[in-house]
Amino acid sequence: MAWWGYALLSAAFAAATAILAKIGVQGISSNLATAVRTVVVLVFAWGIVFARGEHRALPGVGRRTLLFLVLSGVATGASWLAYFRALQLGPASRVAPIDKASLALTITLAWLFLGEPMTWRLAAGALLIVAGALLTIS
């Protein structure tokens, strides 16, 4: 499957996540809900790694790679905690678009730190995403 196929799957699963999480976070703390979700993700991801035999590459993971994966994990955890709290306090139809506005920030950070190209179409698309997210809050 091409990268865009996985990206579409990611979008579909992210949409399902918002709805399922909104229902699941009712009646419990958002932190506990995030912790339960995290355990499921952990078991699911390691299950795939072991099933595919990819765990054998673990000793070869370099320190720099490990550092950035750990930092990414911390960012993911913070994002999930904030997302579940937002879902607990607000409507999913407004929380999810604001959360997805992170795409505009990702485009900017990829341009600044990774040297990825910034075209006028990409910049315009990012601005439209932010505008669309802002329109959902009112």
FENPE-V336650 format. One line per field, one symbol per residue. ss: DSSP state (H for helix, E for strand, - for the rest). psi: psi as a letter, one per 40 degrees, with the letter a starting at -180 (. if undefined). Layout:
# FENPE-V336650
ss = ???
psi = ???
This chain:
# FENPE-V336650
ss = --HHHHHHHHHHHHHHHHHHHHHH-----HHHHHHHHHHHHHHHHHHHHHH--HHHHHHH--HHHHHHHHHHHHHHHHHHHHHHHHHHH--HHHHHHHHH-HHHHHHHHHHHH------HHHHHHHHHHHHHHHHHH-
psi = iiddddddddddddddddddddddeheiiddddddddddddddddddddddeeeddeddehidddddddddddddddddddddddddddihdeddddddeeddddddddddddefiihidddddddddddddddded.
